[in-house]
Amino acid sequence: MAFDFFRRNVVKTPEQKASSAGPVIAYHSAGRVAWSPRDTVSLTRTGFTGNPVGFRSVRLIAEAAAALPLVLQDRERRYETHPVMDLIQNPNLAQGRAELFEALYGHLLLSGNGYLEAIVGETGKPLELPVLRSDRMQLVPGADGWPVAYEYAVGGRKHRFDMTGAAPPVCHVKSFHPQDDHYGLSPMQAAASAIDVHNAASRWSKALLDNAARPSGAIVYKGAEGQASLTSDQYDRLQNEMASYHQGAANAGRPMLLEGGLDWKPMGFSPSDMEFQKTKEAAAREIAVAFGVPPMLLGLTGDATYANYQEANRAFYRLTVVPLATRVAVSVSDWLSRFTGEQLVLKPDLDQVPALSMERDQQWRRISETSFLTDAEKRAILGLAKLAEGE
């Protein structure tokens, strides 16, 4: 009787009925977010070579900035001919001026760092200016934290550039990074999350096309009493037939022949599942914003920031292309000045940029009509060099 007392407190397991749809129940849960690696090689693969928005943004900025005409001047004059200008026009045997700066801007946008090497001749002056890949370069800091050398790794071998001389052989142009003293922060890193979302949405679209752009469903097997299950051979045969005759664009619309005991249960998309296209468009705009490219120039829908294409193009040059080209040109000219011993300034010639012609015309007209400024003051405001004696 004592054992019967303990048996009264035992909770009996309720009877469970077999479900014919049990093997095909889908479990929806929020798993961990899988982000792509944030190193330069991975970001270049996923955000440039594998993403059309990132690819077009980088190419658009690099090509526009490399096409800007450059002028060389000092405090007294603007040079029409100069050894530095000759070197810029013909930097090496494989590249011209536009190709050199396009590669430099491209590395700067992809990794936040751009490197130029000066191949010096017997006279101590640079003869060639090749661009070094940023993913192969590593900075070597000294005891005080400042760089004392750079190591360039190619094919398992490393070449060391000594940076302690008066004229360092490498020019390192980097973007601002608030948490790194030696390397820059690229727009690609800031847009990495949006790039992952955009790529995931593209894979989702591709999966829909592979499945004839139809919502997925479940094939339910009902035996004689509604409780039977498929054998291993039957299950494998059904999977092979579905893959061979009912998946892919070539099989779109083909009727499905189900044998006895098989029933098709379509599973429609929820409203949140159908929002992937809007999510993809929002991610594309975020990528464009990170690079400073107006979405209108990339043909992205839903952007009404600028009234027309011309205004968007003007803002693109004024806010993105010109600041980038000016900063890089000044860094390069300061670096080359250490070899020549002259205080030279290399900068874009904005008077020859068609996208900014309207702004420049208004500025020239406003300054030229000012009566209280001398000619020398007007030239200084316009960024022109001083006139020589007698001019």
Backbone torsions as a table, in degrees:
resi	resn	phi	psi	omega
1	MET	NA	-33.4	179.0
2	ALA	-62.8	-36.9	179.6
3	PHE	-69.5	-30.2	177.6
4	ASP	-66.3	-29.3	178.5
5	PHE	-65.2	-41.2	179.1
6	PHE	-71.2	-30.7	-179.3
7	ARG	-68.0	-26.5	-179.5
8	ARG	-65.9	-28.5	-178.1
9	ASN	-88.2	-2.5	179.3
10	VAL	-80.0	125.7	-179.8
11	VAL	-83.0	119.6	-179.1
12	LYS	-75.7	140.4	177.9
13	THR	-71.6	125.2	-178.8
14	PRO	-66.4	154.0	178.6
15	GLU	-67.1	140.3	179.4
16	GLN	-115.2	130.8	178.3
17	LYS	-95.6	142.2	179.2
18	ALA	-70.4	137.6	179.5
19	SER	-109.2	129.1	178.9
20	SER	-70.5	-22.8	179.5
21	ALA	-96.3	3.5	-177.7
22	GLY	-58.0	-44.2	-177.9
23	PRO	-67.9	-11.1	-175.2
24	VAL	-117.3	14.8	178.5
25	ILE	-70.4	130.7	179.8
26	ALA	-95.7	132.5	178.6
27	TYR	-104.0	122.2	-179.8
28	HIS	-107.1	121.3	178.5
29	SER	-146.3	155.0	179.9
30	ALA	-88.7	106.7	178.6
31	GLY	-86.1	-174.4	178.4
32	ARG	-70.2	144.5	178.2
33	VAL	-75.9	129.7	-179.2
34	ALA	-103.5	103.8	178.2
35	TRP	-95.4	151.6	177.4
36	SER	-75.9	158.0	177.6
37	PRO	-60.5	154.0	-175.0
38	ARG	-105.2	12.8	176.3
39	ASP	-77.0	165.4	-173.5
40	THR	-62.2	-42.8	-178.1
41	VAL	-64.5	-44.8	-179.1
42	SER	-68.1	-41.3	179.2
43	LEU	-65.4	-37.5	177.5
44	THR	-65.1	-39.1	-179.8
45	ARG	-69.2	-44.6	-176.5
46	THR	-84.3	-32.4	-173.7
47	GLY	-100.3	-17.3	-178.7
48	PHE	-115.5	-61.1	-179.2
49	THR	-75.5	-19.4	-177.4
50	GLY	-114.3	9.1	-179.4
51	ASN	-138.6	121.0	-175.8
52	PRO	-67.5	-33.0	-179.2
53	VAL	-70.3	-45.8	177.3
54	GLY	-64.6	-39.7	178.6
55	PHE	-61.2	-48.1	-177.3
56	ARG	-68.9	-35.2	179.6
57	SER	-64.4	-45.5	180.0
58	VAL	-65.6	-45.4	-179.6
59	ARG	-64.5	-39.7	-178.6
60	LEU	-63.1	-45.0	-179.4
61	ILE	-70.6	-46.8	-176.2
62	ALA	-64.1	-43.5	-179.6
63	GLU	-68.2	-40.7	179.8
64	ALA	-66.9	-41.9	-179.8
65	ALA	-70.1	-37.4	179.8
66	ALA	-70.5	-24.9	-179.6
67	ALA	-82.4	-8.4	179.6
68	LEU	-66.9	131.4	176.1
69	PRO	-69.1	144.2	-177.8
70	LEU	-113.8	146.4	175.7
71	VAL	-125.4	149.3	179.7
72	LEU	-118.6	129.3	179.8
73	GLN	-152.8	165.1	171.0
74	ASP	-121.8	-159.3	-177.7
75	ARG	-72.4	-19.0	-173.4
76	GLU	-105.1	-33.8	-171.4
77	ARG	-153.6	164.6	173.2
78	ARG	-107.1	128.7	-173.6
79	TYR	-88.2	130.5	171.2
80	GLU	-84.1	-39.6	176.1
81	THR	-130.4	139.3	-179.5
82	HIS	-165.5	147.7	178.1
83	PRO	-57.0	-33.6	178.1
84	VAL	-67.7	-40.9	177.3
85	MET	-65.5	-38.1	176.2
86	ASP	-63.0	-39.6	178.4
87	LEU	-67.3	-38.4	179.2
88	ILE	-67.5	-38.7	-178.9
89	GLN	-70.4	-33.4	179.6
90	ASN	-130.0	76.2	-172.3
91	PRO	-72.5	-35.0	178.5
92	ASN	-158.7	175.7	-175.4
93	LEU	-70.9	-22.8	-175.3
94	ALA	-97.8	-15.8	-173.7
95	GLN	-136.7	149.4	168.9
96	GLY	-98.4	-171.0	-177.9
97	ARG	-61.3	-46.9	-176.9
98	ALA	-65.2	-43.0	179.9
99	GLU	-66.0	-38.3	179.8
100	LEU	-62.1	-51.3	-176.2
101	PHE	-72.9	-30.1	175.9
102	GLU	-64.0	-41.8	176.5
103	ALA	-65.9	-39.8	180.0
104	LEU	-65.7	-44.9	178.0
105	TYR	-65.8	-37.1	179.6
106	GLY	-62.3	-46.2	177.6
107	HIS	-64.5	-36.2	179.9
108	LEU	-66.2	-37.5	179.4
109	LEU	-75.9	-32.8	-177.3
110	LEU	-81.7	-36.4	-174.7
111	SER	-121.1	-12.2	-175.3
112	GLY	84.4	1.9	-177.7
113	ASN	-137.5	138.5	175.0
114	GLY	-131.5	140.3	-174.8
115	TYR	-130.0	131.8	173.1
116	LEU	-118.9	136.7	177.3
117	GLU	-109.2	139.2	175.9
118	ALA	-103.6	113.2	174.2
119	ILE	-87.7	108.4	-170.3
120	VAL	-94.1	140.2	177.4
121	GLY	-90.8	-167.3	-178.3
122	GLU	-67.7	-27.2	-179.8
123	THR	-79.4	-5.3	-178.3
124	GLY	85.7	3.2	179.3
125	LYS	-101.7	146.8	179.8
126	PRO	-65.1	136.1	176.7
127	LEU	-103.7	-32.8	179.5
128	GLU	-141.7	155.5	179.7
129	LEU	-131.3	85.8	175.0
130	PRO	-84.9	153.8	175.0
131	VAL	-91.7	132.9	179.0
132	LEU	-100.8	140.6	-179.5
133	ARG	-68.4	132.3	-175.4
134	SER	-71.8	-27.7	-179.5
135	ASP	-74.4	-12.2	178.9
136	ARG	-100.5	-5.8	-174.5
137	MET	-97.9	139.7	177.2
138	GLN	-135.5	131.3	-179.2
139	LEU	-84.2	140.5	178.1
140	VAL	-113.1	105.5	-179.0
141	PRO	-79.5	153.6	176.8
142	GLY	-91.8	-167.8	-178.7
143	ALA	-66.1	-30.0	-179.9
144	ASP	-90.4	1.6	178.9
145	GLY	94.8	-18.0	179.1
146	TRP	-79.5	149.9	-177.2
147	PRO	-68.2	133.8	176.7
148	VAL	-109.4	-16.2	-179.5
149	ALA	-164.2	164.8	171.9
150	TYR	-126.7	142.1	177.0
151	GLU	-116.0	126.9	-178.9
152	TYR	-111.7	116.3	-174.7
153	ALA	-101.8	125.6	177.3
154	VAL	-139.8	123.0	175.3
155	GLY	57.1	38.9	179.1
156	GLY	81.7	-2.2	178.4
157	ARG	-113.2	150.9	-178.8
158	LYS	-122.7	137.3	174.8
159	HIS	-114.0	131.1	-175.0
160	ARG	-103.3	128.6	176.0
161	PHE	-105.2	118.9	178.9
162	ASP	-80.0	125.9	-175.9
163	MET	-108.7	14.2	-176.6
164	THR	-89.5	-6.6	-178.9
165	GLY	-79.8	174.5	179.9
166	ALA	-68.5	-33.2	178.3
167	ALA	-120.4	93.4	-177.0
168	PRO	-65.9	145.8	-176.5
169	PRO	-78.5	-9.2	-177.0
170	VAL	-125.6	134.0	173.6
171	CYS	-103.7	116.8	-179.3
172	HIS	-104.6	111.8	175.6
173	VAL	-104.1	124.4	-176.9
174	LYS	-134.3	152.8	175.2
175	SER	-82.9	164.1	-179.5
176	PHE	-69.1	132.3	176.2
177	HIS	-133.0	116.4	-175.3
178	PRO	-73.0	-13.9	-174.7
179	GLN	-123.4	15.5	179.2
180	ASP	-141.3	128.6	-177.9
181	ASP	-84.0	-17.3	-170.7
182	HIS	-118.0	-26.7	-175.6
183	TYR	-123.1	153.3	-177.5
184	GLY	-91.6	164.8	177.4
185	LEU	-102.9	124.6	-176.0
186	SER	-92.6	155.0	171.8
187	PRO	-60.5	-28.5	178.8
188	MET	-62.8	-36.4	177.5
189	GLN	-69.4	-38.6	178.3
190	ALA	-67.2	-30.3	-178.3
191	ALA	-96.3	10.0	-173.8
192	ALA	-61.6	-42.1	-179.3
193	SER	-65.5	-43.0	178.4
194	ALA	-65.1	-34.3	177.6
195	ILE	-65.9	-41.3	177.4
196	ASP	-62.3	-41.8	179.2
197	VAL	-64.6	-43.1	-179.2
198	HIS	-65.0	-42.5	178.4
199	ASN	-66.4	-38.4	178.1
200	ALA	-65.1	-39.8	177.2
201	ALA	-65.1	-35.5	176.9
202	SER	-66.6	-40.8	177.2
203	ARG	-65.2	-35.3	176.6
204	TRP	-62.5	-45.0	178.8
205	SER	-62.8	-41.1	178.7
206	LYS	-63.7	-38.1	178.5
207	ALA	-65.4	-37.0	176.9
208	LEU	-64.7	-41.2	178.9
209	LEU	-66.1	-38.6	178.4
210	ASP	-64.3	-25.6	178.1
211	ASN	-103.8	32.9	177.7
212	ALA	61.3	24.4	176.9
213	ALA	55.7	34.2	179.2
214	ARG	-115.2	151.1	174.9
215	PRO	-63.9	146.7	179.0
216	SER	-72.1	164.3	-180.0
217	GLY	-148.6	-169.1	-177.9
218	ALA	-131.8	138.9	173.0
219	ILE	-100.0	115.7	-176.1
220	VAL	-102.4	130.6	179.5
221	TYR	-102.7	127.6	177.8
222	LYS	-120.2	122.3	178.2
223	GLY	-82.5	-161.2	-177.9
224	ALA	-62.1	-39.2	-179.3
225	GLU	-109.9	12.0	179.6
226	GLY	76.9	11.6	-176.5
227	GLN	-125.1	-1.8	-176.1
228	ALA	-77.5	164.7	177.7
229	SER	-131.6	159.2	-179.7
230	LEU	-71.9	147.1	172.8
231	THR	-76.7	170.6	-179.3
232	SER	-62.7	-42.0	179.3
233	ASP	-66.1	-41.1	178.1
234	GLN	-65.0	-39.7	180.0
235	TYR	-65.0	-44.6	178.9
236	ASP	-64.4	-40.2	178.9
237	ARG	-63.6	-41.3	179.4
238	LEU	-64.9	-41.2	178.5
239	GLN	-63.0	-42.4	-179.3
240	ASN	-66.7	-39.9	179.3
241	GLU	-66.5	-39.1	178.1
242	MET	-64.8	-41.1	-179.4
243	ALA	-70.2	-32.3	-174.6
244	SER	-86.0	-34.5	-169.4
245	TYR	-116.1	-9.3	-172.7
246	HIS	-134.6	13.5	176.5
247	GLN	-124.6	149.8	178.9
248	GLY	97.6	160.7	-177.6
249	ALA	-66.3	-29.6	-178.3
250	ALA	-69.7	-22.2	-178.4
251	ASN	-103.3	14.2	-178.2
252	ALA	-64.5	130.7	177.9
253	GLY	84.3	-1.8	-179.3
254	ARG	-71.2	130.2	-179.7
255	PRO	-67.1	149.2	-178.3
256	MET	-101.3	128.8	178.6
257	LEU	-102.8	114.2	-178.6
258	LEU	-108.4	132.4	179.0
259	GLU	-80.5	177.7	-176.8
260	GLY	-59.0	135.7	178.8
261	GLY	91.4	-8.5	180.0
262	LEU	-103.5	135.9	-179.3
263	ASP	-136.7	136.8	-178.2
264	TRP	-96.1	125.0	178.6
265	LYS	-117.3	103.2	179.4
266	PRO	-68.8	146.2	179.4
267	MET	-122.2	107.5	-177.1
268	GLY	-76.5	163.0	178.0
269	PHE	-79.5	146.1	171.9
270	SER	-80.8	162.3	178.9
271	PRO	-56.9	-33.4	179.5
272	SER	-68.9	-31.8	177.9
273	ASP	-68.3	-29.7	-177.9
274	MET	-82.3	-1.4	-178.9
275	GLU	-88.5	5.4	-174.0
276	PHE	-65.4	-30.5	179.9
277	GLN	-67.9	-41.6	176.2
278	LYS	-66.2	-36.0	176.4
279	THR	-63.8	-39.7	178.4
280	LYS	-65.0	-42.0	179.1
281	GLU	-66.3	-39.9	177.6
282	ALA	-64.8	-39.6	177.9
283	ALA	-65.6	-37.3	178.1
284	ALA	-63.7	-40.4	178.1
285	ARG	-67.1	-35.9	177.5
286	GLU	-64.7	-39.0	177.5
287	ILE	-62.7	-45.9	179.8
288	ALA	-62.7	-40.2	179.3
289	VAL	-65.1	-39.5	179.7
290	ALA	-61.9	-34.8	179.7
291	PHE	-87.2	-10.7	-178.9
292	GLY	81.7	26.6	178.6
293	VAL	-105.4	123.3	175.7
294	PRO	-58.1	127.7	-178.6
295	PRO	-55.0	-26.9	179.5
296	MET	-61.2	-34.7	-179.8
297	LEU	-71.0	-19.7	179.0
298	LEU	-96.8	1.8	179.3
299	GLY	74.7	23.2	179.8
300	LEU	-82.1	137.3	-178.1
301	THR	-80.7	159.1	175.8
302	GLY	82.4	10.0	-179.9
303	ASP	-107.3	121.4	179.5
304	ALA	-131.2	33.4	-178.3
305	THR	-70.0	-38.6	-177.4
306	TYR	-111.0	148.2	-175.4
307	ALA	-68.0	-35.7	-178.1
308	ASN	-151.1	175.2	-177.3
309	TYR	-65.9	-36.9	-178.5
310	GLN	-65.0	-40.8	178.0
311	GLU	-66.3	-39.3	177.4
312	ALA	-65.2	-39.1	178.7
313	ASN	-66.7	-38.4	178.1
314	ARG	-65.4	-42.1	178.2
315	ALA	-66.1	-35.7	178.1
316	PHE	-61.6	-44.6	178.8
317	TYR	-69.5	-44.0	-174.3
318	ARG	-69.5	-38.3	-172.5
319	LEU	-98.2	-20.1	-174.7
320	THR	-121.6	-55.9	-171.2
321	VAL	-70.8	-52.1	-175.7
322	VAL	-63.7	-46.9	177.2
323	PRO	-59.2	-39.9	179.4
324	LEU	-66.1	-47.4	-178.9
325	ALA	-65.4	-37.5	179.4
326	THR	-65.3	-45.2	-178.8
327	ARG	-64.9	-42.0	-179.6
328	VAL	-68.6	-42.6	-179.0
329	ALA	-63.5	-39.7	178.4
330	VAL	-66.4	-40.8	178.6
331	SER	-63.1	-41.8	-180.0
332	VAL	-67.4	-42.0	-179.2
333	SER	-68.5	-38.0	176.1
334	ASP	-63.2	-37.8	178.4
335	TRP	-68.2	-44.0	179.3
336	LEU	-69.9	-25.5	178.2
337	SER	-64.5	-24.5	177.9
338	ARG	-70.0	-25.9	177.2
339	PHE	-82.7	-37.1	-176.0
340	THR	-89.0	-22.1	-177.4
341	GLY	78.9	10.7	178.6
342	GLU	-111.7	150.4	176.5
343	GLN	-89.0	86.2	-176.0
344	LEU	-102.9	149.0	178.2
345	VAL	-126.1	121.6	176.3
346	LEU	-106.4	125.2	-177.2
347	LYS	-149.2	159.4	178.3
348	PRO	-68.9	144.6	176.2
349	ASP	-91.4	94.4	-175.5
350	LEU	-69.5	-16.6	178.8
351	ASP	-68.1	-17.9	-177.7
352	GLN	-107.0	15.2	178.4
353	VAL	-96.3	113.0	-176.9
354	PRO	-61.0	-34.1	-177.4
355	ALA	-67.1	-22.1	-178.5
356	LEU	-109.2	13.1	-176.0
357	SER	-64.1	-38.0	-179.4
358	MET	-64.6	-44.1	178.8
359	GLU	-65.6	-40.8	-179.2
360	ARG	-68.0	-37.0	177.5
361	ASP	-63.1	-42.1	178.5
362	GLN	-65.5	-40.3	179.2
363	GLN	-66.7	-44.4	179.1
364	TRP	-62.8	-41.9	-179.4
365	ARG	-66.1	-41.3	-179.0
366	ARG	-66.1	-40.3	-178.4
367	ILE	-75.7	-39.7	-178.6
368	SER	-66.4	-28.3	179.7
369	GLU	-85.8	-3.0	178.4
370	THR	-78.4	124.4	-174.3
371	SER	-89.8	-20.9	-174.7
372	PHE	-90.7	4.8	177.4
373	LEU	-106.1	142.1	175.0
374	THR	-80.1	169.6	178.3
375	ASP	-63.3	-37.5	179.1
376	ALA	-65.6	-39.1	178.8
377	GLU	-68.5	-37.7	177.9
378	LYS	-64.4	-41.3	179.0
379	ARG	-65.9	-37.3	178.7
380	ALA	-65.8	-39.6	178.8
381	ILE	-65.4	-37.4	-179.2
382	LEU	-79.9	-2.5	179.3
383	GLY	80.5	19.9	179.3
384	LEU	-93.4	154.0	178.4
385	ALA	-73.6	162.1	179.2
386	LYS	-69.7	151.3	176.7
387	LEU	-77.0	144.8	177.0
388	ALA	-73.5	166.8	179.9
389	GLU	-61.1	130.3	178.2
390	GLY	90.4	-6.9	179.4
391	GLU	-89.6	NA	NA
